[in-house]
């Protein structure tokens, strides 16, 4: 069963706000992009994270740089996840 975090309304101008508790929990700030997805008739919203060059450098600055491209992607994702995890607490 899914856990509902919050609710928001769509205005007459077809806009909605991201509730404060959701913004805080997921580190959503002004300028962040949200992705809207449909799967099996259900709507999902996901925070689209943008990786910066600084994130890539930090992820690759360890003792050994990941060799395959998939390892690089995983290292960047792990670094960015940790970065946003710290920012949201």
C-alpha positions in Angstrom: 0.0 0.0 0.0 1.3 3.5 -0.9 1.9 6.1 1.8 0.3 9.5 0.9 2.6 12.3 1.9 0.4 15.3 1.1 -2.2 16.7 -1.2 -2.4 19.7 -3.4 -5.2 21.2 -5.6 -5.0 22.3 -9.2 -6.0 26.0 -9.5 -8.3 27.5 -12.1 -5.1 28.3 -14.1 -4.2 24.6 -14.2 -1.3 25.0 -11.7 -0.5 23.3 -8.5 2.0 23.8 -5.6 4.3 21.2 -4.1 3.4 20.9 -0.4 6.1 22.1 2.1 6.5 18.7 3.7 7.2 17.1 0.3 9.7 19.9 -0.7 11.6 19.5 2.6 11.7 15.7 2.5 13.0 15.6 -1.1 15.1 18.7 -1.2 12.9 20.4 -3.8 13.8 24.0 -4.3 12.9 26.8 -6.7 14.1 25.9 -10.2 13.9 22.1 -9.7 12.2 20.2 -12.4 9.6 17.5 -11.9 8.9 14.7 -14.3 5.4 13.4 -14.8 5.0 9.8 -15.8 2.1 7.5 -16.6 2.2 3.8 -16.1 -0.8 1.5 -16.2 -3.2 4.4 -16.0 -1.6 5.8 -12.9 0.2 9.2 -12.6 3.6 9.4 -11.0 5.7 12.5 -10.2 9.5 12.3 -9.9 12.2 14.8 -9.1 14.4 15.2 -12.2 17.9 15.6 -10.9 20.5 17.4 -12.9 24.0 16.2 -12.5 26.7 19.0 -12.6 30.3 18.7 -13.6 31.2 19.2 -10.0 29.1 16.2 -9.1 30.9 14.1 -11.7 34.3 15.2 -10.5 33.4 14.4 -6.9 32.1 11.0 -7.8 35.2 10.2 -9.8 37.8 11.6 -7.4 38.0 8.4 -5.3 41.0 6.1 -5.1 40.0 4.3 -8.3 37.9 5.8 -11.1 35.1 3.5 -12.2 36.0 1.9 -15.6 32.8 0.9 -17.4 30.3 3.7 -18.3 27.6 2.1 -16.1 29.9 2.3 -13.1 30.4 6.0 -13.7 26.7 6.6 -13.9 26.2 4.7 -10.6 29.0 6.6 -8.9 27.4 9.9 -9.9 24.0 8.8 -8.9 25.3 7.7 -5.5 27.2 11.0 -4.9 24.2 13.1 -5.9 21.8 11.0 -3.7 24.1 11.5 -0.7 24.4 15.2 -1.5 20.6 15.7 -1.6 20.1 13.4 1.4 22.3 15.7 3.6 20.6 18.8 2.3 17.1 17.6 3.2 17.9 17.0 6.9 
